[in-house]
Amino acid sequence: MGKIEQQTERSLESIQLRPIGIVRNQSRATVLAPEMQALPWQDRAARMKAQRQSVSEIVINPEFEEMLDGVDEFSHILVLFWSHLAPEGKCLEAKVYPMGNREFPKVGIFATHSPARPNGILVTEVCLLERRDNVLMVTGLDALDGSPVLDIKSHVPVLSAEEIKTPDWHKTMRGVFAKS
């Protein structure tokens, strides 16, 4: 085995990530918590929508503040964060009913935005309201208070809405988010 193959094989064993900041907001209950799971999926969707409509702060570590220069020229950014409160046992389920709704087809976890994943990396597109030094004020963030922020990227839409394909169950779910 060559040197490059050995390096690649070793890098697949584990990856270390270093948070660049933390989320600050009023959201503290994970959708996987028993009290949330007891609610009908439409009520969970309504709570998730309210969470996304509230303002969150993304507090970037001061050592990375200069890396934010120019980000406020974008209306939207992508926030990658760690699902720090997802229960470990839930991360082993290969297939789930989206939002726990048994009327939807059971799909692989990678077809959902569930926080229960083999690696707890989540991503959300948010509206950037303002930047104050090392703090970004955003709406649309579905991260919980205290979530470690792994990365931020400017959002540049690649596909137009007409080119995006989603399954029927996802359209139903999106409709509930839009109404609630």
Secondary structure, DSSP 8 states (H G I E B T S, - for coil): --HHHHHHHHHTT-------EEEESS----TTSHHHHTS-HHHHHHHHHHHHHSEEEEEE-GGGGGGGTTGGG-SEEEEEEE-TTS-GGGGG-SEE-GGG-TTS--EEGGGS--S-SSS-EEEEEEEEEEEETTEEEEES----TT-EEEEEEE----S-GGG----HHHHHHHHHHHH-
